[in-house]
Amino acid sequence: MNLRDFFLIAGPCVVESEKICMNIAETLCRLTAEYNMQYIFKASYRKENRTRYNSFTGIGDRNGLEVLQSVKKHFYTLVTTDIHTPDEAQMASDYGIDILQIPAFLCRQTSLLKAAAQTGRAVNVKKGQFLAPEQMGFVVEKLLEFGAAKEKIMLRERGTQFGYKDLIFDVRGIPTMK
């Protein structure tokens, strides 16, 4: 798959069970095949960035990664998941995760970007709502410096925060990040 082609990244927020992930992947694989679209299954094996301390975060790292591995093998699709620490980059890579996703609030963490780049996997970085699109150039510079291939770097617009609770998604930033 060429990451420059049009594609859909979709799936549950977090791995809750293998059954749920398989059902979602089956439906989305069928729909994307019907519309001749590339598909990437996305679910966090561990959801670190929860608002409440007691929110569900996953079924355990190994179990969550094994579910993602099963989805990949069963449906012959690429898979992506969030990583939050440098150690998670290699762990996710070892389970065959195709695209390591960096959450918006961690998009400038040098050690995390370095670890992700050094796996050789594609890296999808969500733009922090606290950054201007132009500032994502520094993220790309870090990834390239640490060995990421330019064609394996993806940037995602996540909007910009203006004041309290005012999140604006401004598509004018996409050409800048491109």
Backbone as numpy.savetxt, mean C-alpha at the origin, in Angstrom:
# Nx Ny Nz CAx CAy CAz Cx Cy Cz
2.91 -7.11 -14.85 2.07 -5.92 -14.85 2.95 -4.68 -14.85
2.62 -3.76 -15.68 3.31 -2.47 -15.72 2.57 -1.51 -14.78
3.26 -0.98 -13.80 2.61 -0.10 -12.82 2.13 1.20 -13.44
2.47 1.47 -14.70 1.98 2.68 -15.36 0.63 2.46 -16.02
0.17 1.23 -16.09 -1.14 0.94 -16.65 -2.22 1.29 -15.63
-3.47 1.41 -16.13 -4.60 1.63 -15.23 -4.87 0.35 -14.45
-5.08 0.45 -13.17 -5.34 -0.72 -12.35 -6.18 -0.34 -11.15
-6.74 -1.36 -10.49 -7.55 -1.16 -9.30 -6.84 -1.79 -8.12
-6.67 -1.02 -7.05 -6.20 -1.55 -5.77 -7.41 -1.55 -4.85
-7.79 -2.72 -4.38 -8.99 -2.80 -3.53 -8.96 -4.07 -2.69
-9.66 -4.00 -1.58 -9.79 -5.14 -0.68 -10.24 -4.62 0.68
-10.29 -5.49 1.66 -10.71 -5.05 2.99 -9.63 -4.21 3.65
-10.01 -3.38 4.56 -9.07 -2.52 5.28 -7.99 -3.37 5.97
-8.43 -4.40 6.64 -7.52 -5.26 7.40 -7.95 -6.72 7.20
-6.98 -7.63 7.26 -7.30 -9.06 7.16 -8.07 -9.46 8.41
-9.34 -9.83 8.22 -10.16 -10.31 9.33 -10.22 -11.83 9.35
-10.22 -12.42 8.16 -10.21 -13.88 8.04 -9.87 -14.24 6.61
-9.45 -15.48 6.42 -9.15 -15.95 5.07 -10.42 -15.99 4.23
-11.52 -16.40 4.84 -12.79 -16.50 4.10 -13.21 -15.13 3.54
-13.16 -14.10 4.36 -13.55 -12.76 3.91 -12.64 -12.30 2.78
-11.34 -12.48 2.95 -10.39 -12.05 1.91 -10.61 -12.81 0.61
-10.83 -14.11 0.69 -11.05 -14.90 -0.51 -12.34 -14.49 -1.22
-13.39 -14.23 -0.46 -14.65 -13.80 -1.07 -14.50 -12.45 -1.78
-13.83 -11.52 -1.13 -13.63 -10.20 -1.73 -12.75 -10.32 -2.97
-11.65 -11.06 -2.86 -10.74 -11.22 -4.01 -11.46 -11.89 -5.18
-12.28 -12.89 -4.90 -13.00 -13.58 -5.97 -13.92 -12.61 -6.71
-14.67 -11.83 -5.96 -15.59 -10.86 -6.58 -14.84 -9.81 -7.38
-13.78 -9.26 -6.81 -13.04 -8.21 -7.50 -12.25 -8.74 -8.70
-11.74 -9.96 -8.61 -11.07 -10.56 -9.77 -12.05 -10.76 -10.92
-13.25 -11.21 -10.58 -14.28 -11.41 -11.61 -14.66 -10.08 -12.27
-14.89 -9.05 -11.45 -15.29 -7.75 -11.99 -14.19 -7.09 -12.81
-12.96 -7.15 -12.33 -11.88 -6.52 -13.09 -11.60 -7.28 -14.38
-11.78 -8.59 -14.37 -11.63 -9.36 -15.62 -12.73 -8.95 -16.61
-13.93 -8.78 -16.10 -15.07 -8.37 -16.95 -14.81 -7.02 -17.61
-14.16 -6.11 -16.90 -13.88 -4.77 -17.42 -12.45 -4.63 -17.95
-11.76 -5.77 -18.07 -10.40 -5.81 -18.61 -9.46 -4.85 -17.89
-9.49 -4.92 -16.56 -8.64 -4.07 -15.72 -7.64 -4.93 -14.96
-6.49 -4.37 -14.70 -5.52 -5.00 -13.81 -6.05 -4.88 -12.38
-5.72 -5.87 -11.54 -6.21 -5.86 -10.16 -5.08 -6.16 -9.20
-5.05 -5.42 -8.09 -4.11 -5.66 -7.00 -4.95 -5.77 -5.72
-4.82 -6.90 -5.02 -5.55 -7.12 -3.78 -4.83 -6.38 -2.66
-5.58 -5.61 -1.87 -5.01 -4.84 -0.76 -5.72 -5.16 0.54
-4.96 -5.50 1.54 -5.45 -5.62 2.92 -4.25 -5.47 3.84
-4.43 -4.82 4.94 -3.36 -4.71 5.93 -3.34 -5.97 6.77
-2.19 -6.61 6.87 -2.10 -7.78 7.75 -2.11 -7.36 9.20
-1.65 -6.13 9.45 -1.76 -5.52 10.77 -2.09 -4.05 10.55
-3.15 -3.59 11.17 -3.57 -2.20 11.01 -3.12 -1.43 12.25
-2.02 -0.74 12.10 -1.43 -0.01 13.23 -2.12 1.32 13.50
-2.55 1.99 12.46 -3.04 3.37 12.61 -4.54 3.41 12.89
-4.90 2.96 14.05 -6.29 2.99 14.50 -6.51 4.17 15.44
-7.72 4.71 15.42 -8.04 5.84 16.27 -8.12 5.42 17.74
-8.78 4.31 17.99 -8.98 3.86 19.37 -7.98 2.76 19.72
-7.55 2.73 20.96 -6.56 1.75 21.39 -7.08 0.32 21.32
-8.39 0.14 21.41 -8.95 -1.21 21.45 -9.61 -1.62 20.13
-9.33 -0.91 19.05 -9.87 -1.28 17.74 -9.19 -2.54 17.22
-9.89 -3.29 16.41 -9.35 -4.52 15.81 -8.17 -4.16 14.91
-7.06 -4.87 15.07 -5.86 -4.58 14.28 -5.41 -5.75 13.41
-6.05 -6.89 13.53 -5.66 -8.02 12.68 -5.71 -9.33 13.41
-5.35 -10.39 12.68 -5.42 -11.76 13.22 -4.03 -12.29 13.59
-3.07 -11.41 13.68 -1.68 -11.80 13.95 -0.86 -11.67 12.69
0.38 -11.25 12.84 1.22 -10.96 11.68 1.37 -12.16 10.75
1.81 -13.28 11.29 2.04 -14.48 10.45 0.75 -14.93 9.79
-0.32 -14.99 10.55 -1.60 -15.43 9.98 -2.09 -14.48 8.90
-1.98 -13.18 9.15 -2.41 -12.20 8.16 -1.60 -12.28 6.88
-0.30 -12.41 7.02 0.56 -12.52 5.83 0.31 -13.83 5.08
0.01 -14.90 5.80 -0.31 -16.17 5.13 -1.61 -16.07 4.35
-2.58 -15.32 4.86 -3.83 -15.11 4.12 -3.53 -14.35 2.82
-2.73 -13.31 2.91 -2.38 -12.54 1.70 -1.64 -13.43 0.70
-0.77 -14.27 1.20 -0.04 -15.21 0.34 -1.02 -16.17 -0.35
-2.03 -16.63 0.38 -3.05 -17.52 -0.20 -3.85 -16.84 -1.28
-4.24 -15.59 -1.05 -4.99 -14.83 -2.06 -4.15 -14.72 -3.33
-2.88 -14.38 -3.17 -1.98 -14.23 -4.31 -1.89 -15.52 -5.12
-1.68 -16.62 -4.44 -1.52 -17.91 -5.12 -2.82 -18.40 -5.74
-3.93 -18.23 -5.05 -5.20 -18.74 -5.54 -5.73 -17.96 -6.74
-5.57 -16.63 -6.70 -6.16 -15.79 -7.74 -5.12 -15.24 -8.73
-3.86 -15.60 -8.56 -2.80 -15.13 -9.46 -2.84 -13.61 -9.61
-2.96 -12.93 -8.49 -3.02 -11.48 -8.50 -1.90 -10.91 -7.63
-1.52 -9.69 -7.90 -0.56 -9.02 -7.03 -1.26 -8.66 -5.72
-0.46 -8.56 -4.65 -1.01 -8.17 -3.35 -0.16 -7.05 -2.76
-0.83 -6.21 -1.97 -0.16 -5.13 -1.27 -0.67 -5.06 0.16
0.19 -4.57 1.03 -0.18 -4.39 2.43 0.64 -3.25 3.01
0.13 -2.64 4.06 0.85 -1.59 4.77 2.00 -2.20 5.56
3.08 -1.43 5.65 4.15 -1.76 6.58 4.38 -0.51 7.44
4.84 -0.72 8.67 4.96 0.39 9.60 6.35 0.56 10.19
7.17 -0.48 10.13 8.52 -0.43 10.67 9.49 -1.02 9.66
10.77 -0.68 9.76 11.74 -1.27 8.83 11.75 -2.80 8.85
11.60 -3.42 10.01 11.60 -4.89 10.08 10.43 -5.50 9.29
9.32 -4.79 9.25 8.15 -5.31 8.53 8.37 -5.35 7.02
9.24 -4.50 6.49 9.49 -4.48 5.05 10.02 -5.84 4.60
11.03 -6.35 5.27 11.60 -7.64 4.88 10.64 -8.78 5.17
9.94 -8.69 6.31 8.99 -9.75 6.65 7.90 -9.87 5.59
7.32 -8.76 5.18 6.28 -8.78 4.16 6.84 -9.28 2.83
8.04 -8.85 2.50 8.70 -9.30 1.28 8.91 -10.81 1.30
9.31 -11.34 2.44 9.54 -12.78 2.57 8.27 -13.59 2.32
7.11 -12.99 2.58 5.83 -13.66 2.32 5.33 -13.43 0.90
6.12 -12.79 0.07 5.76 -12.60 -1.33 4.89 -11.40 -1.62
4.78 -10.48 -0.67 4.00 -9.27 -0.92 4.65 -8.52 -2.07
3.86 -8.17 -3.08 4.41 -7.55 -4.28 4.68 -6.06 -4.13
3.79 -5.37 -3.41 3.90 -3.91 -3.28 3.81 -3.56 -1.79
4.86 -2.95 -1.29 4.88 -2.52 0.11 4.29 -1.12 0.17
3.26 -0.96 0.97 2.55 0.32 1.05 2.95 1.06 2.31
3.34 2.31 2.14 3.74 3.16 3.26 2.55 4.05 3.62
2.03 3.96 4.85 0.90 4.80 5.25 1.26 6.29 5.20
0.24 7.10 5.00 0.44 8.54 4.85 1.19 9.15 6.03
0.86 8.75 7.24 1.50 9.38 8.39 2.95 8.96 8.56
3.43 7.99 7.77 4.82 7.53 7.83 5.59 7.82 6.55
5.02 8.63 5.66 5.56 8.79 4.32 6.96 9.40 4.26
7.42 10.04 5.33 8.76 10.65 5.30 9.75 9.92 6.20
9.36 8.78 6.75 10.23 8.04 7.66 11.38 7.41 6.87
12.55 7.98 6.99 13.69 7.57 6.19 14.02 6.09 6.38
14.07 5.60 7.60 14.44 4.20 7.83 13.42 3.25 7.21
12.15 3.62 7.23 11.10 2.78 6.64 11.21 2.78 5.12
11.41 3.96 4.53 11.58 4.05 3.08 12.82 3.28 2.63
13.88 3.39 3.37 15.12 2.67 3.04 14.89 1.16 3.06
14.27 0.67 4.12 14.03 -0.77 4.23 13.12 -1.27 3.11
12.10 -0.50 2.78 11.19 -0.89 1.70 11.92 -0.92 0.36
12.71 0.12 0.08 13.45 0.20 -1.18 14.43 -0.96 -1.32
15.06 -1.32 -0.23 16.10 -2.35 -0.29 15.56 -3.77 -0.47
14.24 -3.95 -0.36 13.67 -5.28 -0.63 13.61 -5.58 -2.12
13.64 -4.53 -2.95 13.49 -4.73 -4.40 12.03 -4.80 -4.83
11.11 -4.72 -3.89 9.69 -4.75 -4.19 9.23 -3.36 -4.64
8.07 -3.31 -5.26 7.45 -2.02 -5.57 7.06 -1.36 -4.26
7.11 -0.03 -4.23 6.77 0.72 -3.02 5.69 1.74 -3.38
4.57 1.70 -2.67 3.45 2.61 -2.86 3.39 3.52 -1.63
3.65 4.79 -1.82 3.68 5.74 -0.70 2.46 6.64 -0.77
1.68 6.63 0.31 0.54 7.54 0.41 1.05 8.91 0.86
0.67 9.95 0.15 1.09 11.31 0.51 0.41 11.70 1.82
1.22 12.15 2.76 0.67 12.64 4.01 -0.19 13.87 3.79
-1.27 13.98 4.52 -2.17 15.12 4.39 -1.51 16.41 4.83
-0.36 16.31 5.45 0.39 17.46 5.94 1.43 17.93 4.93
1.50 17.30 3.76 2.50 17.64 2.76 1.87 18.27 1.52
2.62 19.14 0.88 2.25 19.62 -0.44 2.72 18.58 -1.45
2.05 18.46 -2.58 2.46 17.46 -3.58 3.94 17.57 -3.95
4.48 18.78 -4.04 5.88 18.98 -4.41 6.83 18.31 -3.43
6.44 18.22 -2.17 7.30 17.64 -1.15 7.48 16.13 -1.32
6.62 15.50 -2.09 6.76 14.06 -2.33 7.99 13.77 -3.18
8.52 14.79 -3.84 9.77 14.61 -4.58 10.90 14.17 -3.67
10.90 14.62 -2.43 11.93 14.21 -1.47 11.77 12.74 -1.09
10.54 12.27 -1.04 10.28 10.85 -0.77 10.84 10.01 -1.91
10.57 10.43 -3.13 11.08 9.70 -4.30 12.60 9.72 -4.29
13.21 10.86 -3.98 14.67 10.95 -3.90 15.23 9.92 -2.91
14.61 9.81 -1.75 15.07 8.85 -0.75 14.97 7.43 -1.30
13.83 7.09 -1.88 13.65 5.73 -2.40 14.68 5.40 -3.46
14.92 6.33 -4.38 15.91 6.12 -5.43 17.31 5.99 -4.83
17.63 6.83 -3.88 18.94 6.78 -3.23 19.19 5.44 -2.56
18.13 4.84 -2.03 18.26 3.56 -1.33 18.06 2.35 -2.24
17.98 2.58 -3.54 17.99 1.45 -4.48 16.67 1.07 -5.11
15.60 1.79 -4.84 14.33 1.47 -5.50 14.43 1.80 -6.98
13.84 0.96 -7.80 13.77 1.23 -9.24 12.66 2.25 -9.49
12.95 3.23 -10.33 11.99 4.31 -10.60 10.62 3.75 -11.01
10.62 2.70 -11.84 9.36 2.14 -12.33 8.61 1.34 -11.25
9.21 1.19 -10.08 8.55 0.48 -8.98 8.13 1.41 -7.85
8.11 2.71 -8.13 7.68 3.69 -7.13 6.31 4.21 -7.51
5.39 4.16 -6.58 4.04 4.67 -6.77 3.76 5.71 -5.68
3.10 6.79 -6.05 2.68 7.80 -5.07 1.17 7.92 -5.12
0.55 8.03 -3.96 -0.91 8.14 -3.88 -1.30 9.45 -3.22
-2.20 10.14 -3.86 -2.75 11.38 -3.28 -3.72 11.00 -2.18
-3.60 11.64 -1.04 -4.48 11.37 0.10 -5.19 12.62 0.59
-5.04 13.71 -0.15 -5.70 14.94 0.26 -4.79 15.81 1.09
-5.31 16.96 1.47 -4.56 17.93 2.27 -5.47 18.43 3.38
-4.92 18.52 4.57 -5.69 18.95 5.74 -5.66 20.47 5.86
-6.82 21.08 5.92 -6.95 22.52 6.15 -7.76 22.70 7.41
-7.11 23.03 8.49 -7.83 23.21 9.75 -8.31 21.89 10.31
-9.23 21.94 11.23 -9.73 20.75 11.88 -10.82 20.10 11.04
-10.65 18.85 10.70 -11.64 18.02 10.01 -11.90 18.46 8.57
-11.10 19.34 8.01 -11.31 19.80 6.63 -10.27 19.16 5.72
-10.58 17.98 5.22 -9.68 17.27 4.32 -10.12 17.53 2.89
-9.22 18.05 2.09 -9.51 18.40 0.70 -8.71 17.48 -0.21
-9.37 16.84 -1.14 -8.69 16.02 -2.15 -8.59 16.87 -3.40
-7.40 17.32 -3.70 -7.16 18.23 -4.82 -6.37 17.49 -5.90
-7.05 17.14 -6.98 -6.41 16.36 -8.04 -5.32 17.12 -8.77
-5.22 18.42 -8.55 -4.15 19.20 -9.21 -2.77 18.75 -8.75
-2.69 18.08 -7.62 -1.40 17.60 -7.12 -0.90 16.36 -7.84
-1.77 15.64 -8.51 -1.36 14.39 -9.16 -0.34 14.63 -10.26
-0.54 15.57 -11.18 0.51 15.81 -12.18 1.84 16.24 -11.56
1.78 16.99 -10.47 3.01 17.40 -9.79 3.75 16.19 -9.26
3.04 15.26 -8.64 3.69 14.07 -8.09 4.16 13.12 -9.20
3.45 13.14 -10.32 3.83 12.26 -11.43 5.21 12.65 -11.94
